[in-house]
């Protein structure tokens, strides 16, 4: 079985360090992939994301960090498409960050880059993710760095 | 019986030529390479020679007539007819198809599945034209004018159409067998298992592809023999019982087979040029492993009926790897699979019209 490690973390948003991503009914998570998604592990690991989708059927904002993802097979792409559909149906949003060039190539040919924004850095991806979420910083004139704090 | 030459053959040859020309015009509507097809029509007329040779041998050397020996050992007249007509069908279909296969092996005439069908049609037309000359001669000289007219009309329309259709189906399967590498790979990715070909390959100690090729050619031959035998048997039953239902059945049968073949010829996958032209190859600009992932996805989505998505992906992938036959097959088959009432089919046909990867008629 090929190794793949998937971790899911909250993205902190809002004006206070204590605010978490569950503010105002919107949920923002970052999913970190490390390894390869192939026939030996994709079905098992996909369950993690589906469980997350089940727990948060509405307004889920998901950032897929593909920096550590070396390979994804056709099934994984199929799952990615399905996750995007489910998130969109629940008025949520999905973005991808730091995908390797070959994976980006695949996503482009498949047409997913027209649906899912692919950004070169995690910070840009977070900005994109939270840009239309309607979440504003209560300290309007101040430092906005907490908006993108992990 | 080998015919002695009688100048009347020229008269009956002229009679037989008229329906042959009309059928040629019907076939030519769907083709571009008319000179080659005219040549094959001409050569097809000589394909009756082996049939006459066999008949001559059986007549003059009865010990060689194993068909008659087999018939004599069977009591049932029905079974006797079936054996006789199966034998006639086997020899005629093999001879008609042999010419096409021989010329293709020498000159690589077949670039698409439809080419294989077209050339088989023309070869069969040549055969039928030559056969008609002898039949019209026999009926005209032995039975008179009225039976000649009936035979002329029926043979010109239905029997000739029958020969075309039987050979057309054989040609279709031969085309699939010829391009089996691409077709098997594409079908494999769409979920087809090729269990029979795999088992046959193990049994005969040949590859799955080779086994598929042989099995497909055999399937085509059996289809042609079955249709041919059914048609001939119906005519025989009409002749021996006088029941017109048999001839009506024979006519409807031929028309149905013709419509079936016409439907096959309209499929976009049949027009795809599957022959690799190494002088005009274009390198792929996508890594093989990445392309394999996408092609696997195409198979998955094709299987799930997501034909619109498949077509869009194929179009994008062909910009990166223009020579990929598997992707072209997926694209053509996705369009073929889409319901003709689906508005997307019309839109996509206009967005992705026939281009240089497909052969079209003028």
HADDOCK unambig.tbl for C-alpha pairs under 7 A between the chains (distance, minus, plus):
assign (segid A and resid 73 and name CA) (segid B and resid 293 and name CA) 5.67 0.50 0.50
assign (segid A and resid 74 and name CA) (segid B and resid 293 and name CA) 5.16 0.50 0.50
assign (segid A and resid 74 and name CA) (segid B and resid 294 and name CA) 6.43 0.50 0.50
assign (segid A and resid 74 and name CA) (segid B and resid 296 and name CA) 5.96 0.50 0.50
assign (segid A and resid 74 and name CA) (segid B and resid 297 and name CA) 4.86 0.50 0.50
assign (segid A and resid 102 and name CA) (segid B and resid 290 and name CA) 6.80 0.50 0.50
assign (segid A and resid 106 and name CA) (segid B and resid 290 and name CA) 6.22 0.50 0.50
assign (segid A and resid 106 and name CA) (segid B and resid 294 and name CA) 6.75 0.50 0.50
assign (segid A and resid 109 and name CA) (segid B and resid 313 and name CA) 6.14 0.50 0.50
assign (segid A and resid 109 and name CA) (segid B and resid 316 and name CA) 5.67 0.50 0.50
assign (segid A and resid 109 and name CA) (segid B and resid 317 and name CA) 6.04 0.50 0.50
assign (segid A and resid 110 and name CA) (segid B and resid 313 and name CA) 5.34 0.50 0.50
assign (segid A and resid 111 and name CA) (segid B and resid 313 and name CA) 6.91 0.50 0.50
